[in-house]
Amino acid sequence: PVINSAKKIKPSNNKQATLSGGSVMLVRPLLFSSAAIAGRSLPLTTAMSMSSTTSGDQQCGGKSAVVFLHGLGDSPAGWSSLEHQLPSLKPSLGQDVHYVFPPAPTIGITINGGYEMPGWFDLFDWPIGISAKDDKTGKNKAAQQIEEAVEKLEKDMGIPPNRVVVGGFSQGGAVALLTAYHRRKGKVPFAGCVCLSGWLTMKDDLEITDEVIKSTPLFWGHGQADDKVLYEQQPHGVQILRELGVDVSDAAYPMGHSSHPKEIEAMAEFLERVLKKDS
């Protein structure tokens, strides 16, 4: 299975992009979507914004949560299978771990000719290398949405931010990094961050507090043949974060803009480690 399906996008009468099956889109690039794993497909569950699992006979040190953001053109259903895949690899990630898959707003995307689709922020460059232009307004708005989801977890379920891991794929990974490291001044740090095939944005504005450096480790996985979010983004971003003192676990895989079974296994190991910390 290939994760970036080439489906045609047409503007509707209200100028909102809609999907139609089959034919190749003239405006490229396409979608950064779906949780297909290179060499193996994850079973999809029904789209959801928040869910929980109760399988497994171990605990991760009390109630905790994983907030995971999909990529451009995708929906919460694209990665919601992680709710079952991760506990199957590490049973402790089922017991008392809540999974949240926020939906991105529908916005116009410049590199797709202004067509509207689910996206966390606008994109101006293709492919996305280390000199890509930032949509600061869109990225900060996306990070605010994730912060509100985390606040809701604490209010409704009693799960504080230091028991939450934020993560995402592609655009979602970029927003996860922004939320975890740029915007936690004066706030409780997260338990960890996961970036899959994403990139470090707004680097000129990056100031990480000592408390976040000590408290929020990162797992970053990326494809060595990624032609959408270029592989150069991973070593570049990892170096910046490590020089600032962040504990980064990084791994590269023989794939394009996709995910890999070994990457999901490494993610599960990382999540188990950071969520086993005392609450």
N, C-alpha and C positions, 0 to 999 in steps of 0.2 A: 504493500500500500504506500502511496505517495501522499504527503500531507498537503501540498499546495495544488489543489485541483484547479484546472483551467476552465472555469465556467464563465460564460459571458455575463456581463453586468450591463443592464440597460437602465437609463433614467425613466422613471414613471412620470405620469402627468404632473405630480407634485415634486418632481426632480429628486425623488428618493430612489436610490439604487435598489433593484430587485434582482434576485437570482433566477436564471432560467437554465435548464439543463443542457449540457453537452458541448456547445460550440465554443471555440477559442476566442477569448476576449482580445480585441485589438489594442486596447490601452493596457500596457503592462508597466509595472508588475501587478500581480494579482493579490491573492489573499495569503496571510500568514496564519493558517488555520488548521484545526483538527489535532487530535491527540494520537494520530497514527504513529506507531513505533516502527522504525526502520527494521524490516525483517519480521515484524510481528505486530498485529493490530490489537489494541485494547478494546474490550467490549464496552460499548457506550451505555450509559444509563440515561434516564429521563433528565432533561434539562432542569436545573434547580439553582436557586441562589444560596440555600443553606441546607445542610444535611448533617447527619451524624451516623457513625457506625458503632456497633457494640460487640463486634466479633473480637476474638482473641482473649487470652487469659493472663496478659501482663498489662501493666499500666505505665504510662509515661510520666509518672510523678504528679498526678492530679489532672483535672480537666484542662484541656489545651485545644488549640485550633490551628488549622492550616488554611490560609486565605490564598487562593491561586487564581491568577488572572490569565484569561485566554489571549490569543493574538488577534491581529487585524482581520476583520471579516468573519470572525468565528463567534461562538456563543458559549455560555457556560457548559452546554452539553459536550463541547469539544474536548474538555479535559476532566469532566466530572467522573469519569471512570477511575481516576486516581483514588477516589474514595474507597474503592474495592481493591484496586491493584496494590496500593501501598500496604494495607493490612495483610494482604496475601504474602507479601515479602517480609514484613515485620509485624507480627501480631500486636505488638504494643501500640501500633498506629491505628488500631481499631478501637480499643477500649478507651472511652472518655475523650477521644479526639474528634472534634467537630470540623467538618470541611465546608468551606464557603467559596462559592464560585461566582463572583460579581459579574454582571453584564456590563460591557462597555456601551457608552451612548452611541447613537448613530450620527456620524459627522461626515462632512465632505473631506475627501483625501486628495491633496494636490497632485501627487504622483499618479493617481488614477483619474486624472482629468476632472477633478472636483466631484466625482460621483460619491454618493453617500453610502456608508456601510458602517457596521460596528467597528469602532476604533477608539483607542484611548487618547490619541492626539494626532495632529496632522503630520504628514511626512512630505519633505521637500526634495529629498535626494535619493537617487537610485543607482547602484545598490547602496546600502547604508554602511559607509565606512566611518573611520574615526573623525573625519572632518564634517560629518553630516550636520546640517543646521537644526537647531532646536526650536520646537514650538513650546516656548516656556509657559504661555498661558494655558494651553491644553494639557501639558504635563502636570502643572500644579493643580489644575482642576481635577485631573484623574487621581492624583495622590490624595487630594481632599476627600474624594469619594471613598477611597480605601480606608482612610483614617476614620471616616464616619462608620464604615462597616465594622472596624475594630472597636470603636466606642460602643456600638450596638451589642457586640459580643459581651463586653463587660457589663453593660446595663441589663441585658436580657438573660445572660447565662452565667455571669460571674467570672468570666475568663479575662484576666487582665492582659495588657499588651505583652508583658514579659513571659506569657505562656502562649504567644501567638507567633507563628512563622508566616511571613508574607513571601509570596513567590509568583512566578509567572513565566510564560513562554513568549519570546519575541518582544512585541510591544509591551506585553504584560510583564515580562522580565525587566524591561527598562523602567516601568512604573514602580515595580517592587523595589528596585535599587533606590530610586528617588525617594520613595516613602520611608524606607528603612534607614537611609544614611544622610540624606540632605535635610530632612524635615523633623528631626526628633529633638531638637534643642528645647530644653525645658519640659520634655515629655519622657514617659517611661520607655526605655528601649524595647525592641522586639526580641524574642527568643532566638531568632535567626532569619535569614533571607535566602531564597533560592532564585537563581537566574538561569533559565534555559534558553540558549540562543538569543539572548538579549544584548543590551549595551548600556554603558554608563553615560548618562546624559547630563547636561547642564554642569559640565566639569568646572567651569569658571566660578560657579556658585557653591562648590562643594566644601562644606565645613562640617566635620564630624566631631561630635563631643567626645570627651574621654570616656564617658559612661557608655555611649553607644559602641565605641571601639572595643571596650572590654566585654560588652554584653551581647553583641549581635554578630555572630560568625556568618559566613557566606559560603554557599555551594554554588559554583558556576560551571555549567556544562555547555559545550558548544560543538558544532560540527566542523570538522576540518575542511570540508568542501562546501561550506555555506556560501551561496552566491547571492543571498538576499541581505542578511545581516552578516557582513564579512567576518571571517574568522579572526582577522586582525583586531576586532573589537575585544575579544576575550583577553589576550595577553596585555593589551593596552589598558583596559579597565582594571584587570587584576593587579597590574603593577602600581597603578595610582592608589588603589585601595590598600594594598599591602604597605606601601610607603607611608601611608597615614596610620598604619597599625592594625588594620582590620585583619582578623583571622579568616583567610580565604582558602577553601579547598576547591581546586579547579581541575577539570578533566576535559579532554578533547576526544571526539569519537569519529569513526570513519563514516560520515554521513553528510548530507546537505542541511537544509533548513528544516530539520525534523527532530525526532527524538530516537533514542536507542535503548534497548532493554537494559544494557549495562548502566546507562545514565539513570534510568528509573531506579535500579538497584542501589546506585550510589546515593541518589536523592533519599531513598528510604533509610539508608544507614545514617545519613546526616540528620534527618528529621528525628530518628530515634535517639541519637546522641544529644541533640540540643533540647529535646522535650523531656528527657529523663532528668534534667537538672531540677533541683528542688524548686518548688513553686514559692 
